[in-house]
Protein backbone atom coordinates (compact mmCIF):
# COMPACT_ATOMS: atom_id res chain seq x y z
CA UNK A 1 0.00 0.00 0.00
CA UNK A 2 1.01 3.59 -0.62
CA UNK A 3 0.56 6.52 1.78
CA UNK A 4 0.14 9.77 -0.19
CA UNK A 5 0.57 13.01 1.77
CA UNK A 6 -0.37 16.49 0.54
CA UNK A 7 0.89 19.34 2.72
CA UNK A 8 -1.05 22.49 1.92
CA UNK A 9 -1.07 25.95 3.45
CA UNK A 10 -4.25 25.25 5.43
CA UNK A 11 -4.56 21.46 5.69
CA UNK A 12 -2.49 18.31 5.46
CA UNK A 13 -4.36 15.48 3.77
CA UNK A 14 -3.28 11.86 3.77
CA UNK A 15 -4.58 9.15 1.47
CA UNK A 16 -4.07 5.40 1.65
CA UNK A 17 -3.88 3.79 -1.80
CA UNK A 18 -4.31 0.07 -2.34
CA UNK A 19 -3.24 -0.19 -5.96
CA UNK A 20 -5.44 2.35 -7.76
CA UNK A 21 -8.09 2.33 -5.03
CA UNK A 22 -8.25 5.00 -2.34
CA UNK A 23 -9.19 3.09 0.81
CA UNK A 24 -8.78 5.81 3.42
CA UNK A 25 -8.29 9.55 3.83
CA UNK A 26 -7.31 11.72 6.78
CA UNK A 27 -7.20 15.52 7.19
CA UNK A 28 -5.52 17.71 9.79
CA UNK A 29 -4.57 21.35 10.18
CA UNK A 30 -1.18 22.48 8.89
CA UNK A 31 1.01 23.64 11.78
CA UNK A 32 4.65 24.64 11.44
CA UNK A 33 5.77 23.59 14.91
CA UNK A 34 4.83 19.91 14.94
CA UNK A 35 7.64 17.53 15.85
CA UNK A 36 8.57 14.38 13.95
CA UNK A 37 7.06 12.33 16.80
CA UNK A 38 3.74 14.16 16.36
CA UNK A 39 3.75 13.39 12.65
CA UNK A 40 4.58 9.77 13.41
CA UNK A 41 1.70 9.51 15.90
CA UNK A 42 -0.69 11.03 13.35
CA UNK A 43 0.42 8.49 10.76
CA UNK A 44 -0.10 5.74 13.34
CA UNK A 45 -3.60 7.05 14.12
CA UNK A 46 -4.41 7.13 10.41
CA UNK A 47 -3.27 3.59 9.65
CA UNK A 48 -4.80 2.20 12.86
CA UNK A 49 -8.14 3.78 11.95
CA UNK A 50 -8.04 1.90 8.66
CA UNK A 51 -6.92 -1.31 10.45
CA UNK A 52 -3.65 -1.33 8.50
CA UNK A 53 -0.37 -2.29 10.16
CA UNK A 54 2.77 -0.42 9.16
CA UNK A 55 4.22 -3.64 7.74
CA UNK A 56 1.64 -3.39 4.94
CA UNK A 57 2.86 0.07 3.87
CA UNK A 58 5.16 -0.28 0.84
CA UNK A 59 6.04 3.36 0.36
CA UNK A 60 5.19 7.01 1.05
CA UNK A 61 5.04 9.95 -1.35
CA UNK A 62 4.79 13.59 -0.24
CA UNK A 63 3.89 16.81 -2.01
CA UNK A 64 4.23 20.09 -0.13
CA UNK A 65 3.92 23.84 -0.58
CA UNK A 66 5.05 24.48 3.02
CA UNK A 67 8.83 23.85 3.19
CA UNK A 68 9.15 24.58 6.92
CA UNK A 69 7.16 21.49 7.94
CA UNK A 70 8.97 19.07 5.65
CA UNK A 71 11.85 18.13 7.97
CA UNK A 72 9.52 16.99 10.75
CA UNK A 73 7.15 15.24 8.35
CA UNK A 74 9.90 13.32 6.56
CA UNK A 75 11.52 12.26 9.84
CA UNK A 76 8.12 11.24 11.21
CA UNK A 77 7.65 8.96 8.19
CA UNK A 78 11.12 7.49 8.65
CA UNK A 79 10.58 6.95 12.38
CA UNK A 80 7.19 5.28 12.06
CA UNK A 81 7.46 3.40 8.74
CA UNK A 82 11.24 3.03 8.33
CA UNK A 83 10.75 4.41 4.80
CA UNK A 84 12.59 7.25 3.11
CA UNK A 85 9.66 8.90 1.28
CA UNK A 86 9.56 10.12 -2.31
CA UNK A 87 9.26 13.92 -2.41
CA UNK A 88 7.54 15.43 -5.45
CA UNK A 89 9.99 17.96 -6.89
CA UNK A 90 11.24 19.14 -10.30
CA UNK A 91 12.82 16.31 -12.27
CA UNK A 92 10.43 13.59 -11.11
CA UNK A 93 8.49 11.84 -13.86
CA UNK A 94 4.83 12.85 -13.81
CA UNK A 95 3.53 12.38 -17.35
CA UNK A 96 3.13 16.18 -17.52
CA UNK A 97 5.49 18.45 -19.47
CA UNK A 98 5.52 21.81 -17.72
CA UNK A 99 5.93 24.45 -20.43
CA UNK A 100 5.66 27.60 -18.33
CA UNK A 101 8.35 30.30 -18.14
CA UNK A 102 9.66 29.02 -14.80
CA UNK A 103 8.74 25.33 -14.46
CA UNK A 104 10.62 24.87 -11.18
CA UNK A 105 8.44 27.50 -9.48
CA UNK A 106 5.21 25.56 -10.06
CA UNK A 107 3.78 24.06 -6.88
CA UNK A 108 4.19 20.30 -6.59
CA UNK A 109 0.51 19.97 -5.70
CA UNK A 110 -0.47 21.55 -9.03
CA UNK A 111 1.71 19.05 -10.91
CA UNK A 112 0.09 16.17 -9.02
CA UNK A 113 -3.41 17.52 -9.75
CA UNK A 114 -2.56 17.84 -13.45
CA UNK A 115 -1.10 14.33 -13.56
CA UNK A 116 -4.22 12.89 -11.97
CA UNK A 117 -6.59 14.84 -14.23
CA UNK A 118 -4.74 14.09 -17.48
CA UNK A 119 -4.35 10.39 -16.69
CA UNK A 120 -7.96 9.85 -15.60
CA UNK A 121 -9.86 12.32 -17.80
CA UNK A 122 -7.57 12.99 -20.76
CA UNK A 123 -6.79 16.32 -22.41
CA UNK A 124 -7.26 19.08 -23.10
CA UNK A 125 -8.25 19.65 -19.50
CA UNK A 126 -8.58 22.63 -17.17
CA UNK A 127 -7.90 21.71 -13.55
CA UNK A 128 -9.34 24.04 -10.91
CA UNK A 129 -8.16 23.55 -7.33
CA UNK A 130 -10.27 25.42 -4.76
CA UNK A 131 -7.85 25.72 -1.87
CA UNK A 132 -6.27 28.53 0.14
CA UNK A 133 -5.66 29.99 -3.32
CA UNK A 134 -7.71 28.96 -6.33
CA UNK A 135 -5.56 27.73 -9.21
CA UNK A 136 -6.51 27.09 -12.84
CA UNK A 137 -4.11 24.87 -14.79
CA UNK A 138 -4.50 24.15 -18.51
CA UNK A 139 -3.08 20.89 -19.88
CA UNK A 140 -3.37 20.20 -23.62
CA UNK A 141 -4.11 16.91 -25.37
CA UNK A 142 -0.40 15.99 -25.34
CA UNK A 143 -0.01 16.34 -21.58
CA UNK A 144 1.70 19.74 -21.81
CA UNK A 145 0.99 22.15 -18.95
CA UNK A 146 0.66 25.28 -21.07
CA UNK A 147 -0.78 27.99 -18.82
CA UNK A 148 -2.12 28.73 -15.35
CA UNK A 149 -3.93 31.29 -13.24
CA UNK A 150 -3.65 31.86 -9.48
CA UNK A 151 -6.41 33.78 -7.70
CA UNK A 152 -7.63 34.40 -4.16
CA UNK A 153 -9.43 31.43 -2.64
CA UNK A 154 -13.08 31.92 -1.75
CA UNK A 155 -12.52 31.38 1.99
CA UNK A 156 -9.35 33.48 1.95
CA UNK A 157 -11.26 36.35 0.36
CA UNK A 158 -14.12 36.04 2.82
CA UNK A 159 -11.68 36.02 5.76
CA UNK A 160 -10.07 39.20 4.45
CA UNK A 161 -13.47 40.89 4.23
CA UNK A 162 -14.58 40.29 7.80
CA UNK A 163 -11.11 40.70 9.33
CA UNK A 164 -10.66 44.14 7.77
CA UNK A 165 -14.15 45.44 8.53
CA UNK A 166 -14.86 45.61 12.26
CA UNK A 167 -18.64 45.49 12.02
CA UNK A 168 -18.89 42.62 9.53
CA UNK A 169 -19.44 39.10 10.96
CA UNK A 170 -17.90 35.79 9.93
CA UNK A 171 -20.14 33.88 7.55
CA UNK A 172 -20.63 30.43 6.12
CA UNK A 173 -19.62 29.90 2.49
CA UNK A 174 -22.83 28.74 0.83
CA UNK A 175 -25.34 29.60 -1.88
CA UNK A 176 -28.12 31.83 -0.48
CA UNK A 177 -31.74 31.18 -1.39
CA UNK A 178 -31.94 34.53 -3.16
CA UNK A 179 -29.71 37.46 -4.03
CA UNK A 180 -32.39 39.82 -2.68
CA UNK A 181 -31.08 39.98 0.88
CA UNK A 182 -32.14 42.25 3.75
CA UNK A 183 -29.54 41.86 6.54
CA UNK A 184 -25.77 42.22 6.78
CA UNK A 185 -24.86 38.55 7.20
CA UNK A 186 -26.98 37.24 4.33
CA UNK A 187 -25.92 40.20 2.13
CA UNK A 188 -22.30 39.12 2.66
CA UNK A 189 -23.13 35.49 1.89
CA UNK A 190 -24.82 36.51 -1.36
CA UNK A 191 -22.06 38.91 -2.35
CA UNK A 192 -19.20 36.49 -1.76
CA UNK A 193 -20.92 33.51 -3.39
CA UNK A 194 -22.20 35.20 -6.54
CA UNK A 195 -19.11 37.31 -7.12
CA UNK A 196 -16.88 34.25 -6.77
CA UNK A 197 -19.11 32.02 -8.90
CA UNK A 198 -19.21 34.66 -11.62
CA UNK A 199 -15.42 35.00 -11.54
CA UNK A 200 -14.96 31.24 -11.86
CA UNK A 201 -17.32 31.01 -14.83
CA UNK A 202 -15.73 33.99 -16.59
CA UNK A 203 -12.24 32.52 -16.10
CA UNK A 204 -13.30 29.16 -17.55
CA UNK A 205 -14.87 30.85 -20.59
CA UNK A 206 -11.74 32.97 -21.09
CA UNK A 207 -9.55 29.84 -21.14
CA UNK A 208 -11.87 28.35 -23.75
CA UNK A 209 -11.77 31.52 -25.86
CA UNK A 210 -8.01 31.98 -25.82
CA UNK A 211 -7.11 28.31 -26.30
CA UNK A 212 -9.84 27.80 -28.89
CA UNK A 213 -10.77 24.58 -27.07
CA UNK A 214 -14.41 24.71 -26.09
CA UNK A 215 -14.24 20.92 -25.85
CA UNK A 216 -11.80 20.98 -22.91
CA UNK A 217 -12.83 19.06 -19.83
CA UNK A 218 -13.08 21.11 -16.64
CA UNK A 219 -12.20 19.21 -13.47
CA UNK A 220 -12.59 20.77 -10.02
CA UNK A 221 -11.00 19.65 -6.77
CA UNK A 222 -10.22 21.12 -3.35
CA UNK A 223 -12.30 21.64 -0.23
CA UNK A 224 -14.73 24.27 -1.53
CA UNK A 225 -14.88 22.93 -5.06
CA UNK A 226 -18.09 21.09 -4.26
CA UNK A 227 -19.89 24.35 -3.37
CA UNK A 228 -19.09 25.88 -6.75
CA UNK A 229 -19.49 22.69 -8.79
CA UNK A 230 -23.08 22.25 -7.65
CA UNK A 231 -24.09 25.60 -9.14
CA UNK A 232 -22.41 25.87 -12.54
CA UNK A 233 -22.73 23.81 -15.74
CA UNK A 234 -19.19 24.77 -16.79
CA UNK A 235 -17.49 22.29 -14.44
CA UNK A 236 -17.73 18.73 -15.76
CA UNK A 237 -16.53 16.80 -12.71
CA UNK A 238 -15.75 17.46 -9.07
CA UNK A 239 -13.05 15.03 -7.91
CA UNK A 240 -12.09 15.50 -4.24
CA UNK A 241 -9.45 12.76 -4.48
CA UNK A 242 -7.61 14.12 -7.53
CA UNK A 243 -4.40 14.88 -5.61
CA UNK A 244 -4.15 11.26 -4.40
CA UNK A 245 -4.75 9.92 -7.90
CA UNK A 246 -2.00 12.19 -9.19
CA UNK A 247 0.45 11.21 -6.46
CA UNK A 248 -0.25 7.55 -7.21
CA UNK A 249 0.54 8.13 -10.90
CA UNK A 250 3.79 9.94 -10.04
CA UNK A 251 4.76 7.18 -7.62
CA UNK A 252 4.29 4.48 -10.24
CA UNK A 253 6.44 6.38 -12.72
CA UNK A 254 9.31 6.79 -10.24
CA UNK A 255 9.25 3.84 -7.84
CA UNK A 256 11.65 1.70 -9.88
CA UNK A 257 14.27 4.45 -9.85
CA UNK A 258 14.09 5.03 -6.12
CA UNK A 259 17.57 4.28 -4.84
CA UNK A 260 16.77 3.76 -1.17
CA UNK A 261 13.44 2.31 -0.12
CA UNK A 262 14.20 2.35 3.59
CA UNK A 263 16.88 3.45 6.01
CA UNK A 264 17.11 3.56 9.80
CA UNK A 265 16.32 6.84 11.50
CA UNK A 266 19.28 8.58 13.13
ABEGO torsion letter per residue (X at the ends): XBBBBBBBAABBBBBBBBEABBABBBBBBBBAABBAAAAAAAAAAAAAAAGBBAAABABBBBBBABAAAAAAAAAAAAAAAGBBBBBBBBGBBAGBBBABABAAABBAAAAAAAAAAAAAAEOBBBBBBBBABBBBBBBBAAGBBABBBBBBBAAAAAAAAAAABAABBBBBBBBBABABBABAAAAAAAAAAAAAAAAAAAAAAAAAAAAGBAABBBBBBEAAAAAAAAABAABABBBAAAAAAAAAAAAAAAAAABABABBBBX
